[in-house]
Amino acid sequence: MSTSSSSTTRARVLIVEDAPEYQIVVENSLTDEGYDLYSVSTIDAARLKIDAWQPVVVVLDVGLPDGNGVEFCRQIRSDQSAYVLLLTARDTEPDMLAGFAAGADDYLTKPFSPNELRARVRALVRRSGATAKVTGKPTTLQVGCLSLHPDSRVVEADGAQVDLTATEFGVLQRLMTRPTMVFNRSQLIGSDDEHWGSSDHTVNVHIANLRRKLDHAGHAHIDTVRGVGYRLSTLEP
């Protein structure tokens, strides 16, 4: 079912949900937010729509008739910059960690409150615009051997590209604007994104994933300043 609009100025949100009752709940929850919505019920249809439509946020069910949503999330992360909110009936910590490891930006368990869904999607949509406001213009950021290009959303360590999720990119961009500054969690995710994740543990998972990728690159890492927050450090080659 499609609720698409011809507007080109509204944030595009793709809903990938095969259960009609939940698809209706998600659509009804987001209709009044002013988004350009489109709903599909399979991974194949979602893949085609993402390539052609380039949504800002993908609300993605984990259990789909033609595949696993977590694995599809991993595919989205390989070549798209859309934020991914996973919907699932599985609420154990291993399931949540598996979703974040696949590149999900947020995780919501069924049944969920329409208000909470709206808040989560709203935060992701805001964050998609917030990354462009950190520096005010798409100027390349350089810290040591680490380069970040806001316009192309590419991060390089000593010339080699580092594959980041949309959330990881936004966090790193904030860290790189002030390399000597210690950021607390709310500063890293945007002060108006209070619904980013369900707990400090969710924030820690994203930081841990970003730290692992930067450490693997060999030239930068994120320091923890106990009781305060995080700071970017560089390791010169």
N, C-alpha and C positions, 0 to 999 in steps of 0.2 A: 504494500500500500504506500502510495506516495502522497506527501503533503507539501510537495516542492513549490517554491515560488520563483518567479522570474527575476526577482531582485538580485542584483550582483553585489550589493553593499552589505547584506546581512551575513552573519556567520553561518556557515554550512555545517549541519550536524547530521551525520549518517547513523541510523538506527539499524542494527543487525540483530534481529530477534525473531525466532520462529514460532514462539508461543503467542497466539493472537491476543490473549488476555494481557500479557505483559507488553506487547507491542502497543496496544491501545493505551495502557497506563503511561508508558514512556512518551508517546506522542501527545497525549492530553496534558502531561506534566510540563512539556516544553513548548506547547503551542503559543502560549501567551508571552513567551520570552523574546519573541521577535526574531527567532532563528529561521533559516531556510532549512526545512526538515525533509528527509527522504528515508523511507523505510524499506528494507529488504529482509528476506527470511533465510537466505543461504549464503555460504561463503563465496560461491561462484558469482552470485549476483553482486555481493559486496565488493569483490575484487574488481569487477568491471566498473562499478560506480565510483570507487575510490580513484581509479586511474583517470576516469573521464571528468570527475566532478571536483576532486581535490578538497574534501571536507576538512574543516578545522578540528572537529572532534568526531570520533567514532565511538558510539555506545554499543559495545560488543558483548553479546551473550556467549558464555563459554560452551554450552551444549547446543550444537547446531546439527541439522540432519546430514550435512555432507562433510563434517569434519569438526575438529576441536578448536574452539575459539582462542585458546591460549596459543596453540601453534600458529593460528592465523595472525594473531597479534605479533608474533615473532616475524612473520612474513611482512606485515605492515611496517614494522620497525626497520626492515632491511632497505626500504627505498622510499618511505613516506615520512613526512614531518607531522602528520596529524596526531593529536593527543588521543589516547585510547583509555576509555573507562570500561572495565570489565564488569559484567553482570553475571552472577553465579549463585547457585543454591549452596555451594560448598563454602563453609565458613571456618575451616581449620587453618592454622598458621602455615602449614606446608603448602596448602593450596594457594594462599595469598602470596607467599614467597615465590611460588612457581609463576604466578601471574606477573609479579614485578620483574622476575628474572627474564621473562619473555619480552619485557619492555613496556608493560602497562603503566600508565601514569596514575591511575586510581582504580579502586576495587570496591564494589558495592554488592552486598549479599541480598538475596531474595528471601522473604518479601522485604521491600524497602518502602520508605516514606516518599511520596512524590515531592515533598518539600526538600528532603535530603538530596534526591536525584537532581532537582533543579539547582540546588546550591553547588553540588559537585560539578555539574556541566557548566554552570555560570563561572565558577572559578577557573576551569580549564579554558573557556573562551576568553576570559579576561587575561589569563596568562599568555595566550597566543598573541595578544596585542601588547602585553607588558614587556615582552622581550625586545620590542622595537623602541620602547621608551627609555630603556636603561641608559643609552648613550645619546638619545635624541636624534641620531642619524645613523645610517648603516656604515659606520667606520670600523675597519678592522682593528681588533684588539690584539695586542702583542704582549705577552708576559714570558720572558725567557725564550725558550724554543717553542712555546705554545702560541698558536694563532687562532683567532676566532673571527669568522666573517659573518656578521649579522644578515647581510643581504642574501647570501647563498646558503646560510645556515650550515656552514662547513667548519669543522674544527680540525686543526692539523698540529701534530707534535713533530717538530724537526722535519716538516715537509710531508709526513705520513698522516693520512686522514684517520681520525678517531671517530668511530661510529657511536653516536649518542642518541638517546631518545629525546623527544621534544622537551620533556621536563628536565632532563639532565642538561640539555643545552641552555635552558633558561637559568638554571642554578649556576652553571659555570660562567655564563655571561655576567651575572651579578658579581661573582667572585673576582672576575678579571677586571671589572671596572675599578676596583680598589684592592689591589693585591696585598696590601699591608693591613687591611681592615679586617676585624673579626666580625662576621655576620651571625646574628642569631637566626633561628629557623624562620621566623616571620619575615625577616628582611630578605632571606634567600628566595622565598616563594612568593613574595609580594604581600604587603601588609593587609590587603583586602581579601586575601585568599585564605580566610580562617577555616574553610572547609576542605582544604587541601589534605586529603588522606584522613583517616579516622583516628590517628594517634601519633605520638612521637615516634613510635616504632616504624610507621609507614614512612615518615620523613627519613629516618635512619637508613631504611632499605635503599631509598633513592641515593642518598649520600654515599652509602657503601658501594653501590654499583658504579657511581661516577668515580669514586676514589680508585676502585679496582682498574677501571679503564685507563685512568690517567697514570697510575703507577705502572701499569703494563707498558704504557708509552715510554716510560723511563725518564721523563723530563719534568714532571710536575706531580704534586700530590696535595691532598687536602689535610691540613692539620686540624685536630680537635683541640680547642681551648676549653678546658674543663669548666663547666658551669656557665659558659658564655655562648659558644657556638663554633664556627668553622672559619678557617682562613686558608687561602691558596698560597702554597709555597712552590718554588721552582728548584729543580735540580739541574744545574748547568752541566752539559756534557763535558 
